[in-house]
Amino acid sequence: MSSPDTSLKAFNTLGLEINAQAVVIADTAEKIVAAWNTSQKQHQPFLVLGEGSNVLFLENFAGSVIVNAIKGIVIEEQDEAWHLHVGAGENWHRLVEHTLKKGIPGLENLALIPGMTGSAPIQNIGAYGVELKDVCHYVDVLHLTSGKTARLHRDECHFGYRDSYLSMY
Ligand SMILES: Cc1cc2nc3c(=O)[nH]c(=O)nc-3n(C[C@H](O)[C@H](O)[C@H](O)COP(=O)(O)OP(=O)(O)OC[C@H]3O[C@@H](n4cnc5c(N)ncnc54)[C@H](O)[C@@H]3O)c2cc1C
């Protein structure tokens, strides 16, 4: 077995001196799928990370770690609400700050929760009586094997207490 050679120290918030076989910072869906295909060819485990604030590595990871760094915040103002479409790789707290600076209420109770936006629906983040499910209309998911993106409506995400359909993967 080859020894892990890529540090995950910067990719887990505890700063543990842990290594993986490969770390890929992917800012497009295509790069994530390419990393998946490579890991499949090499029969390696594959792990998607956000900021690594809710993952505790106990030992080196004998596979590929993909950091989802897809950026972008699109805000659409409609009569009854603002609609936001946010890349998974946007920091969650900075998103909350961004909306408040623009005078958009709704996310303030969820300020200061560590992690990336793409991780927020995985466990349905929540604080002070508000959960992501209260403000989330849909989650776009990338099917690694087909490379296609599908939109899951809020109901299809089966949000529960710090839980969702997405946490099964
Ligand atoms: C000090 C502290 C305070 C916290 N306070 C709260 C709180 O008040 N409320 C609350 O709900 N949570 C809280 N958390 C938990 C944490 O903020 C959430 O779990 C957050 O969503 C983790 O984001 P992350 O980007 O660091 O995820 P990571 O730790 O990187 O990943 C968490 C899990 O999600 C998966 N994942 C991450 N991104 C993706 C993706 N794009 N696609 C597929 N899978 C993905 C990972 O594989 C992993 O299983 C707290 C954590 C800490 C350390």
The ligand as an ORCA input file, in Angstrom:
! r2SCAN-3c Opt
* xyz 0 1
  C     -17.736     25.301     16.995
  C     -18.838     24.701     16.165
  C     -20.122     25.212     16.294
  C     -21.169     24.670     15.565
  N     -22.425     25.181     15.721
  C     -23.463     24.639     15.023
  C     -24.778     25.142     15.181
  O     -25.041     26.081     15.936
  N     -25.763     24.568     14.439
  C     -25.536     23.537     13.572
  O     -26.464     23.062     12.925
  N     -24.267     23.057     13.414
  C     -23.255     23.575     14.116
  N     -21.973     23.060     13.958
  C     -21.760     21.999     12.989
  C     -21.194     22.524     11.651
  O     -21.204     23.915     11.611
  C     -22.061     22.002     10.504
  O     -22.031     20.592     10.499
  C     -21.607     22.520      9.145
  O     -22.620     22.307      8.187
  C     -20.300     21.858      8.728
  O     -19.858     22.502      7.556
  P     -18.450     22.104      6.929
  O     -18.358     22.790      5.591
  O     -17.353     22.343      7.866
  O     -18.697     20.553      6.703
  P     -17.617     19.373      6.738
  O     -17.184     19.151      8.159
  O     -16.578     19.615      5.716
  O     -18.528     18.154      6.249
  C     -19.588     17.689      7.069
  C     -20.250     16.490      6.363
  O     -20.916     16.930      5.178
  C     -20.339     16.292      4.022
  N     -20.272     17.343      3.001
  C     -19.779     18.602      3.169
  N     -19.933     19.323      2.051
  C     -20.517     18.501      1.144
  C     -20.934     18.663     -0.211
  N     -20.787     19.838     -0.871
  N     -21.497     17.617     -0.841
  C     -21.664     16.438     -0.197
  N     -21.296     16.219      1.092
  C     -20.725     17.243      1.743
  C     -18.982     15.762      4.455
  O     -18.598     14.624      3.712
  C     -19.244     15.425      5.916
  O     -19.892     14.166      6.009
  C     -20.921     23.596     14.677
  C     -19.616     23.110     14.524
  C     -18.582     23.645     15.259
  C     -17.193     23.094     15.083
*
